[in-house]
Amino acid sequence: EISCSLVGSEMCIRDRRHIRRVYEAFKNMPHVILYTAMPDTMYFVPVLGFNVRGMQSEEVGEVLAKRNIAVRCGLHCAPLVHRKMGTDGETPGGAVRVSPGAFTTDRDITELIRTVYSLRAESAARIVE
């Protein structure tokens, strides 16, 4: 297990809490596809990859950016990884990557979850088309 005492316990514990909270919320949203397993403290890195069904990763990123939520979208300089995950096509065009940082607050995580949840109608409309 990676010791939080090695990397700053408060920040490490907060990052774990944030990414677990996002994971738990997203896994219950049928319009969200998760590419990252539940964060494991043995191999913990506060990163989560996802997409919204029917939407390109860049479109999701634009919606989040309008709410001042910073994520990274696309192929992340790793096209072979995206080919293996099946995310290298035009849709979704990679994945959305969330990585809470030192200045991420509980309020930021709540806004991320609410915003992605609000995309369910957009997702459903695109899947029907």
C-alpha positions as CSV (number, residue, x, y, z in Angstrom):
1,E,0.0,0.0,0.0
2,I,1.2,3.5,-0.8
3,S,1.7,5.3,2.4
4,C,0.1,8.7,2.6
5,S,2.8,9.7,4.9
6,L,5.2,9.6,2.0
7,V,3.3,12.1,-0.1
8,G,1.6,14.4,2.4
9,S,-1.2,12.6,4.4
10,E,-3.9,15.3,4.2
11,M,-3.6,15.7,0.5
12,C,-3.3,12.0,-0.2
13,I,-6.4,11.2,1.9
14,R,-8.4,14.0,0.3
15,D,-7.4,12.9,-3.2
16,R,-8.5,9.3,-2.4
17,R,-11.8,10.6,-1.0
18,H,-12.4,12.7,-4.0
19,I,-11.7,10.1,-6.6
20,R,-13.7,7.4,-4.8
21,R,-16.6,9.8,-4.5
22,V,-16.5,10.5,-8.3
23,Y,-16.2,6.8,-9.0
24,E,-19.1,5.8,-6.8
25,A,-21.3,8.5,-8.4
26,F,-20.3,7.7,-12.0
27,K,-20.7,3.9,-11.7
28,N,-24.4,4.5,-10.9
29,M,-25.0,6.7,-14.0
30,P,-26.1,4.5,-16.9
31,H,-25.0,7.2,-19.4
32,V,-21.4,7.1,-18.1
33,I,-18.8,4.6,-19.2
34,L,-16.0,4.1,-16.7
35,Y,-12.6,2.9,-18.0
36,T,-10.9,3.0,-14.6
37,A,-11.5,0.4,-11.9
38,M,-12.4,1.4,-8.3
39,P,-9.3,3.1,-6.9
40,D,-7.2,0.6,-5.0
41,T,-5.0,2.0,-2.1
42,M,-2.3,-0.5,-3.1
43,Y,-1.8,1.1,-6.5
44,F,-3.5,4.5,-5.9
45,V,-3.2,7.3,-8.5
46,P,-6.0,9.9,-8.3
47,V,-7.0,9.5,-12.0
48,L,-10.3,8.4,-13.4
49,G,-11.2,7.9,-17.1
50,F,-14.7,8.0,-18.4
51,N,-17.0,9.0,-21.3
52,V,-20.6,9.9,-21.7
53,R,-22.5,7.6,-24.1
54,G,-23.1,9.2,-27.5
55,M,-20.9,12.2,-26.9
56,Q,-17.3,12.9,-27.9
57,S,-14.9,13.3,-25.1
58,E,-14.1,16.9,-26.2
59,E,-17.8,17.8,-26.1
60,V,-18.0,16.6,-22.5
61,G,-14.8,18.6,-21.7
62,E,-16.4,21.7,-23.2
63,V,-19.5,21.4,-21.1
64,L,-17.3,20.9,-18.0
65,A,-15.1,23.9,-18.9
66,K,-18.1,26.1,-19.1
67,R,-18.6,25.3,-15.4
68,N,-14.9,25.9,-14.6
69,I,-14.2,22.2,-14.2
70,A,-10.8,21.3,-15.7
71,V,-10.4,17.9,-17.2
72,R,-8.3,16.5,-20.0
73,C,-10.0,15.0,-23.0
74,G,-8.8,13.0,-26.1
75,L,-6.1,10.4,-26.6
76,H,-3.7,11.8,-23.9
77,C,-0.7,11.0,-26.0
78,A,-1.5,7.3,-25.7
79,P,-3.3,6.3,-28.9
80,L,-2.4,2.6,-28.5
81,V,-4.0,2.5,-25.0
82,H,-7.2,4.1,-26.5
83,R,-7.2,1.5,-29.3
84,K,-7.1,-1.3,-26.7
85,M,-9.9,0.4,-24.8
86,G,-11.9,1.0,-28.0
87,T,-12.0,4.7,-27.4
88,D,-9.9,5.7,-30.4
89,G,-12.8,6.2,-32.9
90,E,-14.5,9.5,-33.8
91,T,-17.0,8.9,-31.0
92,P,-15.9,9.1,-28.3
93,G,-12.5,10.3,-29.6
94,G,-10.5,9.2,-26.5
95,A,-11.7,9.7,-23.0
96,V,-12.3,12.3,-20.3
97,R,-9.7,12.2,-17.6
98,V,-10.4,13.5,-14.1
99,S,-7.5,14.0,-11.7
100,P,-8.2,16.0,-8.5
101,G,-5.4,18.1,-7.4
102,A,-4.1,20.0,-4.4
103,F,-6.7,22.8,-4.8
104,T,-9.7,20.6,-5.6
105,T,-12.5,21.1,-3.1
106,D,-15.5,19.0,-2.1
107,R,-17.6,21.7,-3.8
108,D,-15.6,21.1,-7.1
109,I,-16.3,17.4,-6.9
110,T,-20.0,18.0,-6.3
111,E,-20.2,20.3,-9.3
112,L,-18.4,17.7,-11.5
113,I,-20.8,15.0,-10.4
114,R,-23.9,17.2,-10.9
115,T,-22.7,18.4,-14.4
116,V,-22.0,14.9,-15.6
117,Y,-25.3,13.7,-14.3
118,S,-27.1,16.5,-16.1
119,L,-25.7,15.2,-19.4
120,R,-28.0,12.1,-19.2
121,A,-30.7,13.8,-21.4
122,E,-28.1,14.8,-24.0
123,S,-26.7,11.3,-24.0
124,A,-30.1,9.7,-24.4
125,A,-31.1,12.0,-27.3
126,R,-27.9,11.1,-29.2
127,I,-28.2,7.4,-28.7
128,V,-31.8,7.5,-30.0
129,E,-30.7,9.3,-33.2
